[in-house]
Amino acid sequence: MIDIKDYLLESLVNEEEKSIKNEDDFKKAVRAKFKKVFGDKLDEDKMNSVIDGVLKKYKKDADDGNWGKLVGVVNKSF
């Protein structure tokens, strides 16, 4: 049985995956998430470094359009 936290996280990833069609969509979604989580304390250099790192590490998934996996990686970092 899946617990409520995992269910909600899975649902969120699925919704984000549907709206993300390319690298620009991914970056926009992740930047919005960082801004929501960190607010005024957001370090844009670190945020950009994380985004670039995820895209580089999971390049094959990005090339295959598996944006949900990349969003999941970012979600787990929070």
C-alpha beads as a LAMMPS data file, in Angstrom:
LAMMPS data file: protein, C-alpha beads

78 atoms
77 bonds

1 atom types
1 bond types

-500.0 500.0 xlo xhi
-500.0 500.0 ylo yhi
-500.0 500.0 zlo zhi

Masses

1 110.0

Atoms # bond

1 1 1 0.000 0.000 0.000
2 1 1 1.331 3.444 -0.943
3 1 1 1.301 6.130 1.749
4 1 1 -0.308 9.520 1.158
5 1 1 3.003 11.398 0.843
6 1 1 4.252 9.085 -1.907
7 1 1 0.877 9.214 -3.648
8 1 1 0.846 13.011 -3.676
9 1 1 4.460 13.211 -4.826
10 1 1 3.753 10.732 -7.622
11 1 1 0.681 12.714 -8.657
12 1 1 2.679 15.946 -8.680
13 1 1 5.420 14.397 -10.783
14 1 1 2.863 13.028 -13.232
15 1 1 1.201 16.436 -13.635
16 1 1 4.534 18.198 -14.086
17 1 1 5.674 15.575 -16.563
18 1 1 2.585 16.197 -18.700
19 1 1 3.235 19.935 -18.867
20 1 1 6.963 19.639 -19.573
21 1 1 7.675 19.026 -23.233
22 1 1 11.258 20.256 -23.588
23 1 1 14.310 21.566 -21.740
24 1 1 12.954 25.118 -21.541
25 1 1 9.715 23.876 -19.930
26 1 1 11.788 21.843 -17.456
27 1 1 13.947 24.823 -16.515
28 1 1 10.892 27.054 -16.095
29 1 1 9.130 24.504 -13.861
30 1 1 12.210 23.883 -11.724
31 1 1 12.955 27.599 -11.345
32 1 1 9.378 28.161 -10.155
33 1 1 9.755 25.338 -7.642
34 1 1 13.059 26.743 -6.327
35 1 1 11.519 30.201 -5.969
36 1 1 8.567 28.759 -4.070
37 1 1 10.775 26.726 -1.732
38 1 1 13.494 29.305 -1.058
39 1 1 11.681 32.598 -1.580
40 1 1 13.876 35.623 -0.910
41 1 1 16.774 33.393 0.166
42 1 1 17.124 31.837 -3.289
43 1 1 20.686 31.638 -4.558
44 1 1 20.232 31.799 -8.327
45 1 1 23.777 30.594 -9.046
46 1 1 23.229 27.435 -6.986
47 1 1 19.795 26.939 -8.545
48 1 1 21.250 27.169 -12.057
49 1 1 24.061 24.825 -11.065
50 1 1 21.540 22.226 -9.848
51 1 1 19.453 22.548 -13.007
52 1 1 22.505 22.199 -15.255
53 1 1 23.800 19.284 -13.185
54 1 1 20.518 17.368 -13.402
55 1 1 20.286 17.968 -17.140
56 1 1 23.859 16.792 -17.623
57 1 1 23.610 13.731 -15.362
58 1 1 20.263 12.638 -16.796
59 1 1 20.908 13.683 -20.400
60 1 1 19.656 10.392 -21.843
61 1 1 16.377 10.695 -19.919
62 1 1 16.005 14.294 -21.086
63 1 1 16.722 13.274 -24.670
64 1 1 14.070 10.551 -24.326
65 1 1 11.553 13.073 -22.961
66 1 1 11.452 11.444 -19.522
67 1 1 10.952 14.767 -17.751
68 1 1 9.113 13.150 -14.855
69 1 1 12.303 11.409 -13.777
70 1 1 14.224 14.685 -13.802
71 1 1 11.472 16.437 -11.859
72 1 1 11.564 13.579 -9.359
73 1 1 15.303 14.034 -8.891
74 1 1 14.780 17.733 -8.183
75 1 1 11.862 17.027 -5.817
76 1 1 13.977 14.593 -3.807
77 1 1 16.627 17.293 -3.336
78 1 1 14.259 19.430 -1.277

Bonds

1 1 1 2
2 1 2 3
3 1 3 4
4 1 4 5
5 1 5 6
6 1 6 7
7 1 7 8
8 1 8 9
9 1 9 10
10 1 10 11
11 1 11 12
12 1 12 13
13 1 13 14
14 1 14 15
15 1 15 16
16 1 16 17
17 1 17 18
18 1 18 19
19 1 19 20
20 1 20 21
21 1 21 22
22 1 22 23
23 1 23 24
24 1 24 25
25 1 25 26
26 1 26 27
27 1 27 28
28 1 28 29
29 1 29 30
30 1 30 31
31 1 31 32
32 1 32 33
33 1 33 34
34 1 34 35
35 1 35 36
36 1 36 37
37 1 37 38
38 1 38 39
39 1 39 40
40 1 40 41
41 1 41 42
42 1 42 43
43 1 43 44
44 1 44 45
45 1 45 46
46 1 46 47
47 1 47 48
48 1 48 49
49 1 49 50
50 1 50 51
51 1 51 52
52 1 52 53
53 1 53 54
54 1 54 55
55 1 55 56
56 1 56 57
57 1 57 58
58 1 58 59
59 1 59 60
60 1 60 61
61 1 61 62
62 1 62 63
63 1 63 64
64 1 64 65
65 1 65 66
66 1 66 67
67 1 67 68
68 1 68 69
69 1 69 70
70 1 70 71
71 1 71 72
72 1 72 73
73 1 73 74
74 1 74 75
75 1 75 76
76 1 76 77
77 1 77 78
